[in-house]
Amino acid sequence: MADLNVKINNLRLKNPVMTASGTFGYGLEFADLVPLDGIGGIIVKGTTLHPREGNDYPRMAETAQGMLNCVGLQNKGVDYFVKNIYPQIKDIDTNMIVNVSGSSPADYAECARRIDALDRIPAIEVNISCPNVKDGGMAFGVTCEGASSVVRAVRAAYHKTMIVKLSPNVTDVSSIAKACEAEGADAVSLINTLMGMAIDIEHRCPKLSIRTGGLSGPAVKPVAVRMVYDVAHAVNIPVVGLGGIMTAEDAIEFFMAGATAIEVGTANFIDPTATIKIRDGISTWLDRHGCKSLSEIIGVVR
Amino acid sequence: MKKYLLDLTVVSNERLSDRHILLKLTSPAALPEMIPGQFVEVRIDHSPSTFLRRPISINYVDRSRNELWLLVALVGDGTRTLAGLGSGDVVNCLLPLGNGFTLPSSSDESLLLVGGGVGIAPLLFFGREAKDRGARVSFLLGARTASELLELDLFKNLGNVYVTTEDGSAGERGFVTNHSVLSREVFTRISMCGPTPMMKAVAAYARKTGTACEASLENMMACGLGACLCCVEKTTEGNLRVCQDGPVFDIQKLLW
């Protein structure tokens, strides 16, 4: 059996498969169906300093090999998370990671500070790339200055592993990744969803309530692999790859492009056990190719 | 209620109308516990244009035959792919999902189950379970035309059946809310499933008459497990997930 352990800064993962924020709830929703401790990390739903109702329905449209969503960070706020959700998830035997979002660098930092105090949350993923909120979100992730301002503020408030989730809706994702690295990010994850739109031609209106949404699923995978490849060559911190991963073979592409770990998102909707199947498939692939550890294939494509 | 991911086998696939099929599924093991109003997320294989699972309400559970029935309206490529399934084919199902209807707590109850179009589907299972609990059950079923009134004989085995069709080809002409039974009889509770305009009209009737009333919603879903927050409905408690907090909601909670 090949060694699937990987490290992201001080964060040890028993395998490189994590869940993408917003696609796996708090893990509990999948507990009947998936052995949660078999997943390398569970990145829970985006959390903000204050509660958010999210956008109006409809929030989702199915597209060719993918889907658009404009959920808009609906969550009950970090204090609710700390008081009501954390006690339910803290004993799950894997890395429980909180995805943090905000509308100002100070918001992000305060939210991160409150999570810093939680013993069993070893890392956060800072979301500077949500395309579905008016204030903040992706606005920070599309310029180096915006990204720097958030990462700097969070770094001052948060002392454990900080992963910064990047937007693909930019001209040069590498420069943003470098800006995050310069401000002390421990890793970057990419890609968040691609901005898209779908139209109901019978009613002559957008299918989503706020007109646009984020595209995910296999349709975005080649874009994601390219961006992971670019960023992995531009920074010296670990890169977490995501975007349309449905199978172990998809995941291997991301490792070869330079990802140290991967996140499985939309696939959870089609197969709630996708994470475990992908983990096992990676192991089988490595064995079949005579690899003793996953590290042998990370970034092999030059 | 524990959720399962199961490969179920098609027993039969019957065409009930131009636009509806009845898919009967079974399993070598006993089917899981399910309650009326819950639904199944069905994976659609071999349909290139279908990406997500399709949420389909539980039409009936026949315990003696270990069968799960899904009554499916053929609306797009995904559901039309289901129409092509034959006996022995395998369907991957995530179930049971959602909360279900309020079951009668005493035999004094007189329930009116209102269904429109394919929204009649969950009422058959509900009617069976309610009748087994000793409640008096009546069905008020609406369709566009007589040929789209489905499973009528099965409903008639469980209670009084009142029918409306939009073209007058069966029962009273018009919508369910026009049916004369509503002015003749009194019910302790109304449970309904169907098009939103129908349910809003029935909800207005329930409010006017002070009748307890619940509605099963069918907002577009992705995960079916309460994780993605795509299927939310605005309620008195904020945006709630139809897949997990519903699909059945007391109308007092809805902003209708």
HADDOCK unambig.tbl for C-alpha pairs under 7 A between the chains (distance, minus, plus):
assign (segid A and resid 22 and name CA) (segid B and resid 227 and name CA) 6.74 0.50 0.50
assign (segid A and resid 22 and name CA) (segid B and resid 228 and name CA) 5.64 0.50 0.50
assign (segid A and resid 23 and name CA) (segid B and resid 227 and name CA) 5.90 0.50 0.50
assign (segid A and resid 23 and name CA) (segid B and resid 228 and name CA) 5.27 0.50 0.50
assign (segid A and resid 24 and name CA) (segid B and resid 227 and name CA) 5.35 0.50 0.50
assign (segid A and resid 25 and name CA) (segid B and resid 227 and name CA) 4.10 0.50 0.50
assign (segid A and resid 25 and name CA) (segid B and resid 228 and name CA) 6.69 0.50 0.50
assign (segid A and resid 29 and name CA) (segid B and resid 225 and name CA) 6.03 0.50 0.50
assign (segid A and resid 29 and name CA) (segid B and resid 226 and name CA) 6.55 0.50 0.50
assign (segid A and resid 29 and name CA) (segid B and resid 227 and name CA) 6.49 0.50 0.50
assign (segid A and resid 32 and name CA) (segid B and resid 2 and name CA) 6.22 0.50 0.50
assign (segid A and resid 32 and name CA) (segid B and resid 3 and name CA) 5.77 0.50 0.50
assign (segid A and resid 33 and name CA) (segid B and resid 3 and name CA) 6.87 0.50 0.50
assign (segid A and resid 33 and name CA) (segid B and resid 4 and name CA) 6.36 0.50 0.50
assign (segid A and resid 33 and name CA) (segid B and resid 5 and name CA) 6.89 0.50 0.50
assign (segid A and resid 53 and name CA) (segid B and resid 239 and name CA) 6.53 0.50 0.50
assign (segid A and resid 57 and name CA) (segid B and resid 232 and name CA) 6.37 0.50 0.50
assign (segid A and resid 57 and name CA) (segid B and resid 233 and name CA) 6.95 0.50 0.50
assign (segid A and resid 59 and name CA) (segid B and resid 230 and name CA) 5.22 0.50 0.50
assign (segid A and resid 60 and name CA) (segid B and resid 230 and name CA) 5.76 0.50 0.50
assign (segid A and resid 62 and name CA) (segid B and resid 51 and name CA) 6.98 0.50 0.50
assign (segid A and resid 64 and name CA) (segid B and resid 49 and name CA) 6.04 0.50 0.50
assign (segid A and resid 65 and name CA) (segid B and resid 51 and name CA) 5.65 0.50 0.50
assign (segid A and resid 66 and name CA) (segid B and resid 51 and name CA) 6.38 0.50 0.50
assign (segid A and resid 71 and name CA) (segid B and resid 229 and name CA) 6.54 0.50 0.50
assign (segid A and resid 71 and name CA) (segid B and resid 230 and name CA) 6.12 0.50 0.50
assign (segid A and resid 269 and name CA) (segid B and resid 222 and name CA) 6.12 0.50 0.50
assign (segid A and resid 269 and name CA) (segid B and resid 223 and name CA) 4.40 0.50 0.50
assign (segid A and resid 270 and name CA) (segid B and resid 43 and name CA) 6.97 0.50 0.50
assign (segid A and resid 270 and name CA) (segid B and resid 52 and name CA) 5.84 0.50 0.50
assign (segid A and resid 270 and name CA) (segid B and resid 53 and name CA) 6.03 0.50 0.50
